[in-house]
Structure formats: C-alpha cells, structure tokens
Amino acid sequence: MASPADRFRGAGGAGDVYEVRAMAEVQAARSAAARCTDADATALRSALEARRATADGPDNAAFVDANVTLHAAVVDAAHNPALTDPFTEFAPALCQGLIGLVDLRGLHDKGPQRGDAHHAGLVDAAIRGDADGASRTLQVELDAMLAQLLDR
C-alpha cells in the first residue's frame, strides 16, 4: 500500500496539494490554539526562530525545511494523532515539492521574510489560545503562498 507521501507525489498540481494542506492545517491551527501546552509553546517559538534564522540565507532547502518544521509544530500542538501521523509522513514530500517550487519560481530571492509576520502571528495566536486568529492567520498565509506559487 502506498504511503501518504507516495500518494502526494502522484497527486495533482500545487493547487490541489495546497487545498488539502489548507484543509488539514487550518483546522490543526484551531485545535492547537485550544490545546497548546507550555511545551508546545516552547516548540512553536523555537521553530519560528529556526525559520527566521534560515529566511535570508542562500539555502532554499534549509528555509523550506524550517518552514515545514514550524507547520509540523502547529500540527503537533493540536494533539491529534489522526492528523499528526499523516502529516509526519506527508512532510518530506511537502518539503521536496516546495523546494522545487521555490527554486523554480525564485521565491526565496523575492524575500522570504514576507511570510514572517503571518508565521509570528500564527504562533502568537496559538500560544494565546486564539483559535479564530490562528486559523485565520494560517489561511491567509497559505492563500498568499499559493497565489505566489501560481503567479496569480
């Protein structure tokens, strides 16, 4: 039986993948805000700092990995293994696909810090327990990234 990552590789284009990603992650952000522990807050802050540390560097792979790690920390903070386990399998394929798109579109050269305010807002909302704010912030970020990836 194919893993979620294998099925992802054979899935439709970036739009299809981002649609499914948004469905899962936006709800995860809502749940993370409702269930965030002190340990989750520490992990979220650490992941945000790691993302920031790679944002202006030349290594697209390191930046994408740090970005996906932050999103994985949000999913982990939701404390739902039915979501965490598939996301863990999906993350490597997501990284691989995003690295290719970032390289192809030259997005890193256009200023990856563009998403820092949204990611910081997501982390802040999750830690404060603001479910609406966390889900809204992530939806806006994913929509903006998809538009940039598709050059809309």
C-alpha positions in Angstrom: 0.0 0.0 0.0 1.3 3.4 -0.9 2.2 5.8 1.9 0.6 9.3 2.1 3.9 10.8 0.8 3.9 8.4 -2.2 0.3 9.3 -3.0 1.2 13.0 -2.6 3.9 12.7 -5.2 1.4 11.4 -7.6 -1.3 14.0 -6.7 -2.4 16.9 -8.8 -0.7 20.2 -9.1 0.3 22.6 -6.5 -3.2 24.0 -6.2 -4.6 20.6 -5.3 -1.9 19.9 -2.8 -2.3 23.3 -1.2 -6.1 22.9 -1.0 -5.7 19.7 1.0 -2.9 21.2 3.1 -5.1 24.2 4.0 -8.0 21.9 5.0 -5.8 20.0 7.4 -3.5 22.7 8.7 -6.1 25.4 9.2 -8.1 23.1 11.4 -4.9 22.0 13.1 -4.1 25.6 13.9 -7.6 26.0 15.5 -7.1 22.9 17.6 -3.5 23.8 18.5 -4.8 27.1 20.0 -7.3 25.2 22.1 -4.8 22.6 23.3 -1.4 24.4 23.4 0.7 23.4 26.3 3.8 25.1 27.7 5.9 22.5 25.9 4.1 23.2 22.7 4.6 27.0 23.1 8.3 26.4 23.5 8.4 24.2 20.4 6.5 26.8 18.4 8.7 29.6 19.4 11.8 27.5 18.7 10.5 26.6 15.2 9.7 30.2 14.4 13.2 31.2 15.4 14.7 28.5 13.2 12.6 29.6 10.3 13.8 33.2 10.8 17.4 32.0 11.0 17.2 30.5 7.5 15.0 33.0 5.9 17.7 35.3 4.5 20.2 32.6 3.8 21.1 31.1 0.4 19.9 27.6 1.1 16.3 27.1 -0.1 16.2 23.6 1.3 17.1 24.7 4.8 14.5 27.5 4.6 11.7 25.2 3.4 12.6 22.6 6.0 12.5 25.1 8.8 9.2 26.4 7.4 7.6 22.9 7.3 9.0 22.2 10.7 7.1 25.2 12.1 3.9 24.0 10.4 4.6 20.5 11.9 4.9 22.1 15.3 1.4 23.6 14.9 0.1 20.2 13.8 1.8 18.5 16.8 0.2 21.1 19.2 -3.2 20.0 18.0 -2.6 16.7 19.9 -4.5 14.6 17.4 -2.6 11.6 16.2 -5.0 11.0 13.4 -3.7 14.3 12.0 -0.1 14.2 13.3 0.8 10.8 11.9 -0.3 11.5 8.3 1.3 15.0 8.4 4.6 13.4 9.6 4.5 11.1 6.5 3.4 13.9 4.2 6.1 16.5 5.4 9.1 15.1 3.5 7.2 15.1 0.2 5.9 18.6 1.0 9.4 19.8 1.6 10.6 18.2 -1.6 7.8 19.8 -3.6 8.2 23.2 -2.1 12.0 23.3 -2.6 11.4 22.6 -6.2 8.8 25.3 -6.5 10.8 27.9 -4.5 13.8 27.2 -6.8 11.7 27.3 -9.9 9.9 30.5 -9.1 12.9 32.2 -7.4 10.6 32.9 -4.4 13.4 32.9 -1.9 15.1 35.7 -3.9 11.9 37.7 -3.7 12.1 38.0 0.0 11.1 35.0 2.2 10.6 37.3 5.2 7.3 38.3 3.6 5.7 35.5 5.5 7.4 36.2 8.8 4.6 38.4 10.2 2.0 35.7 9.3 4.0 33.0 10.9 4.7 35.0 14.0 1.0 35.8 14.2 0.1 32.2 13.9 2.5 31.2 16.7 1.3 34.1 18.9 -2.4 33.2 18.3 -1.8 29.5 19.1 0.0 30.3 22.3 -2.7 32.8 23.4 -5.4 30.3 22.7 -7.0 32.4 20.0 -8.4 29.6 17.7 -10.1 32.0 15.3 -6.9 34.1 15.0 -4.7 31.1 14.5 -6.9 29.5 11.8 -7.5 32.8 10.0 -3.8 33.8 10.0 -2.8 30.4 8.6 -5.5 30.5 5.9 -4.3 34.0 4.8 -0.7 32.8 4.7 -1.5 29.6 2.7 -3.7 31.5 0.3 -0.9 34.1 -0.2 1.8 31.4 -0.8 -0.4 29.5 -3.2 -1.1 32.7 -5.2 2.7 33.4 -5.3 3.5 29.9 -6.3 1.0 30.0 -9.1 1.9 33.6 -10.0 -1.6 34.9 -9.6 
